[in-house]
Amino acid sequence: MSPFAKVPLALSPLGGSLPLELPLDPLSAGLTVNERLVHTTNQLNNFLRLKMKEKESSITPVSNQDATIRFVTRRHFLETGLVAGIGAVVLTKQQGAQERVIRFWHPYTQPQRTEVMQKTAVEFEKANPGIKVKIEIVPWANVNERWRAAYAEGTLPDVGVGNPPDYLHMWETGAIVPVDDVITALGGDGRFISGILDRHTRFQGKTLAVPHYMHALVLLYRKDLLKEKGLEPPATWEDLSRVAAALTMPPDRYGFQQLWSRKDWIGIPWVLYPLMRSNGGDFFDKNGNVTFNTPENVEAIRFLVQLYKEASSPAAFDLERNKDQIEVLSKSRSALDLGTLYAIPELEEENPAVGNQLVATYPPRKKQVGWFTFANCLVLFKGKNQEDGKRWIQFLLQDENYSRFLRSIPGAMMPVTNSINQSSEFWEHPFFRKHREEVKILQEGVAHGSFPGASQGLHANLGLLVESEALPRLFERIIKENADIEKAVAQTQQEFEAELTKIKARRQDLTKKR
């Protein structure tokens, strides 16, 4: 047996490792390598204490129980760097037994998705002994409040989920780090559907998030109700107005029930943005300047007001998009809706009489199709375990794990990776075979759509739409106060600009603090 034990030691902060031969003195016989390291380090500590007295050194060792050595000055770190390397990697039995924990927040509250996430975490832990994935569900409505509080308290998780306004704010606040290296580890841009990274996750030369899944808005309609009236699915604005009015039977059913509550910021953009885009309008220009008050947008708003008056109930101002949409469709209170295919599998299970009659087509055209595409993405917070967090993100997007997640609620989530998007096996799911035409429409939307206000890419002012209540106020003025539409739109433009000024001032303060 060799009188020396070779142990790989990481020489922080230079990285890498170096095999160091530690003498086996009689007192260390029969000890494990870890115990031997502690014993040897104790000997080195004693040796250093003697040298400190001789040199009046400022080296200050910590207790033998911790089995590490701290150095007060850079000079002494350089003089005794080898010993520091030993101290940096020596582990006691108690430290060696501790697991590395990945804290993962996600907003997927549905049992199908939570079960898949938990199963994936178990498989990750089996493949990575010593690492534990701690999952916490944070519903979409609470995401912003929770991460901001955690950031202030210094308790951020390691990985989370958000959409563009979320992670833009996380970035400007300093709560997340770029994930360009994760994208590279996943296979680079070629791993993802063309254009998704540039349109949805890149900002100022950095990749802020890893796409997890996409969905695009389509026009959902009840095929049985249209058949009863002898109507064809709407293709244009004019078609939509005519069909929605024909299917309206107040107070029991409305052709196109709006969900505009102030409690849910997405309620109005969800319908308005596809109309604006189909008419060539947008909220911002390429530089992030507000471009709301334009003839194209005024025309889209005028049409939406007309659609409200002809085919919606006044409950629009109380109903929330995320909270009430499924119930409105399930109870046949609306015959049409702009939404995602998520509603179909949900209703096929909850209320088959409605779900089996619900199908989808393109959003209504004016000059073009107005695509509204959501990118829900994985972000890497400045938590305590970023390196393992990166491994977890990569694991989530491995084909087998990723396919299983997407198919947990088929149609609710469109793939972002080419390998799954081009997989015939993935698309052979019964739901996709049944709704093959709708799936093709969704894929087109994913390929060409954008988040509201980001048709030319992400920009710093995108959060304005989330924080502002200017849009609900606009429609309240027009409908409840009978305000002139052009004047009301001009006033909303001014409100947007005033609020944007405040956002820019806040951003400058954050920059100074960072």
Secondary structure as a PSIPRED ss2 file (coil, helix, strand):
# PSIPRED VFORMAT (PSIPRED V4.0)

   1 M C   1.000  0.000  0.000
   2 S C   1.000  0.000  0.000
   3 P C   1.000  0.000  0.000
   4 F E   0.000  0.000  1.000
   5 A E   0.000  0.000  1.000
   6 K E   0.000  0.000  1.000
   7 V E   0.000  0.000  1.000
   8 P E   0.000  0.000  1.000
   9 L E   0.000  0.000  1.000
  10 A E   0.000  0.000  1.000
  11 L C   1.000  0.000  0.000
  12 S C   1.000  0.000  0.000
  13 P C   1.000  0.000  0.000
  14 L C   1.000  0.000  0.000
  15 G C   1.000  0.000  0.000
  16 G C   1.000  0.000  0.000
  17 S E   0.000  0.000  1.000
  18 L E   0.000  0.000  1.000
  19 P E   0.000  0.000  1.000
  20 L E   0.000  0.000  1.000
  21 E E   0.000  0.000  1.000
  22 L E   0.000  0.000  1.000
  23 P E   0.000  0.000  1.000
  24 L C   1.000  0.000  0.000
  25 D C   1.000  0.000  0.000
  26 P H   0.000  1.000  0.000
  27 L H   0.000  1.000  0.000
  28 S H   0.000  1.000  0.000
  29 A C   1.000  0.000  0.000
  30 G C   1.000  0.000  0.000
  31 L C   1.000  0.000  0.000
  32 T C   1.000  0.000  0.000
  33 V H   0.000  1.000  0.000
  34 N H   0.000  1.000  0.000
  35 E H   0.000  1.000  0.000
  36 R H   0.000  1.000  0.000
  37 L H   0.000  1.000  0.000
  38 V H   0.000  1.000  0.000
  39 H H   0.000  1.000  0.000
  40 T H   0.000  1.000  0.000
  41 T H   0.000  1.000  0.000
  42 N H   0.000  1.000  0.000
  43 Q H   0.000  1.000  0.000
  44 L H   0.000  1.000  0.000
  45 N H   0.000  1.000  0.000
  46 N H   0.000  1.000  0.000
  47 F H   0.000  1.000  0.000
  48 L H   0.000  1.000  0.000
  49 R H   0.000  1.000  0.000
  50 L H   0.000  1.000  0.000
  51 K H   0.000  1.000  0.000
  52 M H   0.000  1.000  0.000
  53 K H   0.000  1.000  0.000
  54 E H   0.000  1.000  0.000
  55 K H   0.000  1.000  0.000
  56 E C   1.000  0.000  0.000
  57 S C   1.000  0.000  0.000
  58 S C   1.000  0.000  0.000
  59 I C   1.000  0.000  0.000
  60 T E   0.000  0.000  1.000
  61 P E   0.000  0.000  1.000
  62 V C   1.000  0.000  0.000
  63 S C   1.000  0.000  0.000
  64 N C   1.000  0.000  0.000
  65 Q C   1.000  0.000  0.000
  66 D C   1.000  0.000  0.000
  67 A C   1.000  0.000  0.000
  68 T C   1.000  0.000  0.000
  69 I E   0.000  0.000  1.000
  70 R E   0.000  0.000  1.000
  71 F C   1.000  0.000  0.000
  72 V C   1.000  0.000  0.000
  73 T C   1.000  0.000  0.000
  74 R H   0.000  1.000  0.000
  75 R H   0.000  1.000  0.000
  76 H H   0.000  1.000  0.000
  77 F H   0.000  1.000  0.000
  78 L H   0.000  1.000  0.000
  79 E H   0.000  1.000  0.000
  80 T C   1.000  0.000  0.000
  81 G H   0.000  1.000  0.000
  82 L H   0.000  1.000  0.000
  83 V H   0.000  1.000  0.000
  84 A H   0.000  1.000  0.000
  85 G H   0.000  1.000  0.000
  86 I H   0.000  1.000  0.000
  87 G H   0.000  1.000  0.000
  88 A H   0.000  1.000  0.000
  89 V H   0.000  1.000  0.000
  90 V C   1.000  0.000  0.000
  91 L C   1.000  0.000  0.000
  92 T C   1.000  0.000  0.000
  93 K H   0.000  1.000  0.000
  94 Q H   0.000  1.000  0.000
  95 Q H   0.000  1.000  0.000
  96 G H   0.000  1.000  0.000
  97 A H   0.000  1.000  0.000
  98 Q C   1.000  0.000  0.000
  99 E C   1.000  0.000  0.000
 100 R E   0.000  0.000  1.000
 101 V E   0.000  0.000  1.000
 102 I E   0.000  0.000  1.000
 103 R E   0.000  0.000  1.000
 104 F E   0.000  0.000  1.000
 105 W E   0.000  0.000  1.000
 106 H E   0.000  0.000  1.000
 107 P C   1.000  0.000  0.000
 108 Y C   1.000  0.000  0.000
 109 T C   1.000  0.000  0.000
 110 Q C   1.000  0.000  0.000
 111 P H   0.000  1.000  0.000
 112 Q H   0.000  1.000  0.000
 113 R H   0.000  1.000  0.000
 114 T H   0.000  1.000  0.000
 115 E H   0.000  1.000  0.000
 116 V H   0.000  1.000  0.000
 117 M H   0.000  1.000  0.000
 118 Q H   0.000  1.000  0.000
 119 K H   0.000  1.000  0.000
 120 T H   0.000  1.000  0.000
 121 A H   0.000  1.000  0.000
 122 V H   0.000  1.000  0.000
 123 E H   0.000  1.000  0.000
 124 F H   0.000  1.000  0.000
 125 E H   0.000  1.000  0.000
 126 K H   0.000  1.000  0.000
 127 A H   0.000  1.000  0.000
 128 N C   1.000  0.000  0.000
 129 P C   1.000  0.000  0.000
 130 G C   1.000  0.000  0.000
 131 I E   0.000  0.000  1.000
 132 K E   0.000  0.000  1.000
 133 V E   0.000  0.000  1.000
 134 K E   0.000  0.000  1.000
 135 I E   0.000  0.000  1.000
 136 E E   0.000  0.000  1.000
 137 I E   0.000  0.000  1.000
 138 V C   1.000  0.000  0.000
 139 P C   1.000  0.000  0.000
 140 W H   0.000  1.000  0.000
 141 A H   0.000  1.000  0.000
 142 N H   0.000  1.000  0.000
 143 V H   0.000  1.000  0.000
 144 N H   0.000  1.000  0.000
 145 E H   0.000  1.000  0.000
 146 R H   0.000  1.000  0.000
 147 W H   0.000  1.000  0.000
 148 R H   0.000  1.000  0.000
 149 A H   0.000  1.000  0.000
 150 A H   0.000  1.000  0.000
 151 Y H   0.000  1.000  0.000
 152 A H   0.000  1.000  0.000
 153 E H   0.000  1.000  0.000
 154 G C   1.000  0.000  0.000
 155 T C   1.000  0.000  0.000
 156 L C   1.000  0.000  0.000
 157 P C   1.000  0.000  0.000
 158 D C   1.000  0.000  0.000
 159 V E   0.000  0.000  1.000
 160 G E   0.000  0.000  1.000
 161 V E   0.000  0.000  1.000
 162 G E   0.000  0.000  1.000
 163 N C   1.000  0.000  0.000
 164 P H   0.000  1.000  0.000
 165 P H   0.000  1.000  0.000
 166 D H   0.000  1.000  0.000
 167 Y H   0.000  1.000  0.000
 168 L H   0.000  1.000  0.000
 169 H H   0.000  1.000  0.000
 170 M H   0.000  1.000  0.000
 171 W H   0.000  1.000  0.000
 172 E H   0.000  1.000  0.000
 173 T H   0.000  1.000  0.000
 174 G C   1.000  0.000  0.000
 175 A C   1.000  0.000  0.000
 176 I E   0.000  0.000  1.000
 177 V E   0.000  0.000  1.000
 178 P C   1.000  0.000  0.000
 179 V C   1.000  0.000  0.000
 180 D H   0.000  1.000  0.000
 181 D H   0.000  1.000  0.000
 182 V H   0.000  1.000  0.000
 183 I H   0.000  1.000  0.000
 184 T H   0.000  1.000  0.000
 185 A H   0.000  1.000  0.000
 186 L H   0.000  1.000  0.000
 187 G C   1.000  0.000  0.000
 188 G C   1.000  0.000  0.000
 189 D H   0.000  1.000  0.000
 190 G H   0.000  1.000  0.000
 191 R H   0.000  1.000  0.000
 192 F E   0.000  0.000  1.000
 193 I C   1.000  0.000  0.000
 194 S C   1.000  0.000  0.000
 195 G C   1.000  0.000  0.000
 196 I H   0.000  1.000  0.000
 197 L H   0.000  1.000  0.000
 198 D H   0.000  1.000  0.000
 199 R H   0.000  1.000  0.000
 200 H H   0.000  1.000  0.000
 201 T C   1.000  0.000  0.000
 202 R E   0.000  0.000  1.000
 203 F E   0.000  0.000  1.000
 204 Q C   1.000  0.000  0.000
 205 G C   1.000  0.000  0.000
 206 K E   0.000  0.000  1.000
 207 T E   0.000  0.000  1.000
 208 L C   1.000  0.000  0.000
 209 A C   1.000  0.000  0.000
 210 V E   0.000  0.000  1.000
 211 P E   0.000  0.000  1.000
 212 H E   0.000  0.000  1.000
 213 Y E   0.000  0.000  1.000
 214 M E   0.000  0.000  1.000
 215 H E   0.000  0.000  1.000
 216 A E   0.000  0.000  1.000
 217 L C   1.000  0.000  0.000
 218 V E   0.000  0.000  1.000
 219 L E   0.000  0.000  1.000
 220 L E   0.000  0.000  1.000
 221 Y E   0.000  0.000  1.000
 222 R E   0.000  0.000  1.000
 223 K H   0.000  1.000  0.000
 224 D H   0.000  1.000  0.000
 225 L H   0.000  1.000  0.000
 226 L H   0.000  1.000  0.000
 227 K H   0.000  1.000  0.000
 228 E H   0.000  1.000  0.000
 229 K H   0.000  1.000  0.000
 230 G C   1.000  0.000  0.000
 231 L C   1.000  0.000  0.000
 232 E C   1.000  0.000  0.000
 233 P C   1.000  0.000  0.000
 234 P C   1.000  0.000  0.000
 235 A C   1.000  0.000  0.000
 236 T E   0.000  0.000  1.000
 237 W H   0.000  1.000  0.000
 238 E H   0.000  1.000  0.000
 239 D H   0.000  1.000  0.000
 240 L H   0.000  1.000  0.000
 241 S H   0.000  1.000  0.000
 242 R H   0.000  1.000  0.000
 243 V H   0.000  1.000  0.000
 244 A H   0.000  1.000  0.000
 245 A H   0.000  1.000  0.000
 246 A H   0.000  1.000  0.000
 247 L C   1.000  0.000  0.000
 248 T C   1.000  0.000  0.000
 249 M E   0.000  0.000  1.000
 250 P C   1.000  0.000  0.000
 251 P C   1.000  0.000  0.000
 252 D C   1.000  0.000  0.000
 253 R E   0.000  0.000  1.000
 254 Y E   0.000  0.000  1.000
 255 G C   1.000  0.000  0.000
 256 F C   1.000  0.000  0.000
 257 Q C   1.000  0.000  0.000
 258 Q C   1.000  0.000  0.000
 259 L C   1.000  0.000  0.000
 260 W C   1.000  0.000  0.000
 261 S C   1.000  0.000  0.000
 262 R C   1.000  0.000  0.000
 263 K C   1.000  0.000  0.000
 264 D C   1.000  0.000  0.000
 265 W C   1.000  0.000  0.000
 266 I C   1.000  0.000  0.000
 267 G H   0.000  1.000  0.000
 268 I H   0.000  1.000  0.000
 269 P H   0.000  1.000  0.000
 270 W H   0.000  1.000  0.000
 271 V H   0.000  1.000  0.000
 272 L H   0.000  1.000  0.000
 273 Y H   0.000  1.000  0.000
 274 P H   0.000  1.000  0.000
 275 L H   0.000  1.000  0.000
 276 M H   0.000  1.000  0.000
 277 R H   0.000  1.000  0.000
 278 S H   0.000  1.000  0.000
 279 N C   1.000  0.000  0.000
 280 G C   1.000  0.000  0.000
 281 G C   1.000  0.000  0.000
 282 D C   1.000  0.000  0.000
 283 F C   1.000  0.000  0.000
 284 F E   0.000  0.000  1.000
 285 D C   1.000  0.000  0.000
 286 K C   1.000  0.000  0.000
 287 N C   1.000  0.000  0.000
 288 G C   1.000  0.000  0.000
 289 N C   1.000  0.000  0.000
 290 V E   0.000  0.000  1.000
 291 T C   1.000  0.000  0.000
 292 F C   1.000  0.000  0.000
 293 N C   1.000  0.000  0.000
 294 T C   1.000  0.000  0.000
 295 P H   0.000  1.000  0.000
 296 E H   0.000  1.000  0.000
 297 N H   0.000  1.000  0.000
 298 V H   0.000  1.000  0.000
 299 E H   0.000  1.000  0.000
 300 A H   0.000  1.000  0.000
 301 I H   0.000  1.000  0.000
 302 R H   0.000  1.000  0.000
 303 F H   0.000  1.000  0.000
 304 L H   0.000  1.000  0.000
 305 V H   0.000  1.000  0.000
 306 Q H   0.000  1.000  0.000
 307 L H   0.000  1.000  0.000
 308 Y H   0.000  1.000  0.000
 309 K H   0.000  1.000  0.000
 310 E H   0.000  1.000  0.000
 311 A H   0.000  1.000  0.000
 312 S C   1.000  0.000  0.000
 313 S C   1.000  0.000  0.000
 314 P H   0.000  1.000  0.000
 315 A H   0.000  1.000  0.000
 316 A H   0.000  1.000  0.000
 317 F H   0.000  1.000  0.000
 318 D C   1.000  0.000  0.000
 319 L C   1.000  0.000  0.000
 320 E C   1.000  0.000  0.000
 321 R H   0.000  1.000  0.000
 322 N H   0.000  1.000  0.000
 323 K H   0.000  1.000  0.000
 324 D H   0.000  1.000  0.000
 325 Q H   0.000  1.000  0.000
 326 I H   0.000  1.000  0.000
 327 E H   0.000  1.000  0.000
 328 V H   0.000  1.000  0.000
 329 L H   0.000  1.000  0.000
 330 S H   0.000  1.000  0.000
 331 K C   1.000  0.000  0.000
 332 S C   1.000  0.000  0.000
 333 R C   1.000  0.000  0.000
 334 S E   0.000  0.000  1.000
 335 A C   1.000  0.000  0.000
 336 L E   0.000  0.000  1.000
 337 D E   0.000  0.000  1.000
 338 L E   0.000  0.000  1.000
 339 G E   0.000  0.000  1.000
 340 T C   1.000  0.000  0.000
 341 L C   1.000  0.000  0.000
 342 Y C   1.000  0.000  0.000
 343 A H   0.000  1.000  0.000
 344 I H   0.000  1.000  0.000
 345 P H   0.000  1.000  0.000
 346 E H   0.000  1.000  0.000
 347 L H   0.000  1.000  0.000
 348 E H   0.000  1.000  0.000
 349 E H   0.000  1.000  0.000
 350 E H   0.000  1.000  0.000
 351 N C   1.000  0.000  0.000
 352 P H   0.000  1.000  0.000
 353 A H   0.000  1.000  0.000
 354 V H   0.000  1.000  0.000
 355 G H   0.000  1.000  0.000
 356 N C   1.000  0.000  0.000
 357 Q C   1.000  0.000  0.000
 358 L E   0.000  0.000  1.000
 359 V E   0.000  0.000  1.000
 360 A E   0.000  0.000  1.000
 361 T E   0.000  0.000  1.000
 362 Y C   1.000  0.000  0.000
 363 P C   1.000  0.000  0.000
 364 P C   1.000  0.000  0.000
 365 R E   0.000  0.000  1.000
 366 K C   1.000  0.000  0.000
 367 K C   1.000  0.000  0.000
 368 Q C   1.000  0.000  0.000
 369 V C   1.000  0.000  0.000
 370 G C   1.000  0.000  0.000
 371 W C   1.000  0.000  0.000
 372 F E   0.000  0.000  1.000
 373 T E   0.000  0.000  1.000
 374 F E   0.000  0.000  1.000
 375 A E   0.000  0.000  1.000
 376 N E   0.000  0.000  1.000
 377 C E   0.000  0.000  1.000
 378 L E   0.000  0.000  1.000
 379 V E   0.000  0.000  1.000
 380 L E   0.000  0.000  1.000
 381 F E   0.000  0.000  1.000
 382 K C   1.000  0.000  0.000
 383 G C   1.000  0.000  0.000
 384 K C   1.000  0.000  0.000
 385 N C   1.000  0.000  0.000
 386 Q H   0.000  1.000  0.000
 387 E H   0.000  1.000  0.000
 388 D H   0.000  1.000  0.000
 389 G H   0.000  1.000  0.000
 390 K H   0.000  1.000  0.000
 391 R H   0.000  1.000  0.000
 392 W H   0.000  1.000  0.000
 393 I H   0.000  1.000  0.000
 394 Q H   0.000  1.000  0.000
 395 F H   0.000  1.000  0.000
 396 L H   0.000  1.000  0.000
 397 L C   1.000  0.000  0.000
 398 Q C   1.000  0.000  0.000
 399 D H   0.000  1.000  0.000
 400 E H   0.000  1.000  0.000
 401 N H   0.000  1.000  0.000
 402 Y H   0.000  1.000  0.000
 403 S H   0.000  1.000  0.000
 404 R H   0.000  1.000  0.000
 405 F H   0.000  1.000  0.000
 406 L H   0.000  1.000  0.000
 407 R C   1.000  0.000  0.000
 408 S C   1.000  0.000  0.000
 409 I C   1.000  0.000  0.000
 410 P C   1.000  0.000  0.000
 411 G C   1.000  0.000  0.000
 412 A C   1.000  0.000  0.000
 413 M C   1.000  0.000  0.000
 414 M E   0.000  0.000  1.000
 415 P C   1.000  0.000  0.000
 416 V C   1.000  0.000  0.000
 417 T E   0.000  0.000  1.000
 418 N H   0.000  1.000  0.000
 419 S H   0.000  1.000  0.000
 420 I H   0.000  1.000  0.000
 421 N H   0.000  1.000  0.000
 422 Q C   1.000  0.000  0.000
 423 S C   1.000  0.000  0.000
 424 S C   1.000  0.000  0.000
 425 E C   1.000  0.000  0.000
 426 F H   0.000  1.000  0.000
 427 W H   0.000  1.000  0.000
 428 E H   0.000  1.000  0.000
 429 H C   1.000  0.000  0.000
 430 P H   0.000  1.000  0.000
 431 F H   0.000  1.000  0.000
 432 F H   0.000  1.000  0.000
 433 R H   0.000  1.000  0.000
 434 K H   0.000  1.000  0.000
 435 H C   1.000  0.000  0.000
 436 R H   0.000  1.000  0.000
 437 E H   0.000  1.000  0.000
 438 E H   0.000  1.000  0.000
 439 V H   0.000  1.000  0.000
 440 K H   0.000  1.000  0.000
 441 I H   0.000  1.000  0.000
 442 L H   0.000  1.000  0.000
 443 Q H   0.000  1.000  0.000
 444 E H   0.000  1.000  0.000
 445 G H   0.000  1.000  0.000
 446 V H   0.000  1.000  0.000
 447 A H   0.000  1.000  0.000
 448 H H   0.000  1.000  0.000
 449 G C   1.000  0.000  0.000
 450 S E   0.000  0.000  1.000
 451 F C   1.000  0.000  0.000
 452 P C   1.000  0.000  0.000
 453 G C   1.000  0.000  0.000
 454 A C   1.000  0.000  0.000
 455 S C   1.000  0.000  0.000
 456 Q C   1.000  0.000  0.000
 457 G C   1.000  0.000  0.000
 458 L C   1.000  0.000  0.000
 459 H C   1.000  0.000  0.000
 460 A C   1.000  0.000  0.000
 461 N C   1.000  0.000  0.000
 462 L C   1.000  0.000  0.000
 463 G C   1.000  0.000  0.000
 464 L H   0.000  1.000  0.000
 465 L H   0.000  1.000  0.000
 466 V H   0.000  1.000  0.000
 467 E H   0.000  1.000  0.000
 468 S C   1.000  0.000  0.000
 469 E C   1.000  0.000  0.000
 470 A H   0.000  1.000  0.000
 471 L H   0.000  1.000  0.000
 472 P H   0.000  1.000  0.000
 473 R H   0.000  1.000  0.000
 474 L H   0.000  1.000  0.000
 475 F H   0.000  1.000  0.000
 476 E H   0.000  1.000  0.000
 477 R H   0.000  1.000  0.000
 478 I H   0.000  1.000  0.000
 479 I H   0.000  1.000  0.000
 480 K H   0.000  1.000  0.000
 481 E C   1.000  0.000  0.000
 482 N C   1.000  0.000  0.000
 483 A C   1.000  0.000  0.000
 484 D C   1.000  0.000  0.000
 485 I H   0.000  1.000  0.000
 486 E H   0.000  1.000  0.000
 487 K H   0.000  1.000  0.000
 488 A H   0.000  1.000  0.000
 489 V H   0.000  1.000  0.000
 490 A H   0.000  1.000  0.000
 491 Q H   0.000  1.000  0.000
 492 T H   0.000  1.000  0.000
 493 Q H   0.000  1.000  0.000
 494 Q H   0.000  1.000  0.000
 495 E H   0.000  1.000  0.000
 496 F H   0.000  1.000  0.000
 497 E H   0.000  1.000  0.000
 498 A H   0.000  1.000  0.000
 499 E H   0.000  1.000  0.000
 500 L H   0.000  1.000  0.000
 501 T H   0.000  1.000  0.000
 502 K H   0.000  1.000  0.000
 503 I H   0.000  1.000  0.000
 504 K H   0.000  1.000  0.000
 505 A H   0.000  1.000  0.000
 506 R H   0.000  1.000  0.000
 507 R H   0.000  1.000  0.000
 508 Q H   0.000  1.000  0.000
 509 D H   0.000  1.000  0.000
 510 L H   0.000  1.000  0.000
 511 T H   0.000  1.000  0.000
 512 K H   0.000  1.000  0.000
 513 K H   0.000  1.000  0.000
 514 R C   1.000  0.000  0.000
